């Protein structure tokens, strides 16, 4: 075929902007940098959600442990109740905001994965295999490998390469 030249990779901001611009666009192809920068944003939010939940469970366990000791001490019990209420005042709004963000990122994440799979010349319909309990583990590994490998240089049935231009 022709001589193909790689274009510069996308930055984090460009990737996030592109994925939100193509919020539910399951057509075309996505290069590795577009997919992985957007995946990084998702992973950061997932870690934040996990850390917030773990922190809340840790505080709850500590308060419960102290509550058993303070059953007959009214002042100690009032202090513990105030501590638990202040923890809830911080936790619930943060959890709601993070939950909404994660739901808002679901469709663009699926769209970016579909476009990334298209870059390897594979059908995006394969992501539905992730619903099947045992198959999802194997397909998760396959998808991971497909997302880290370079896409097709030549145009395929999903469009021209987002990375390579022909000279």
Order of alpha helices (4+ residues) and beta strands (2+ residues): beta-alpha-alpha-alpha-alpha-beta
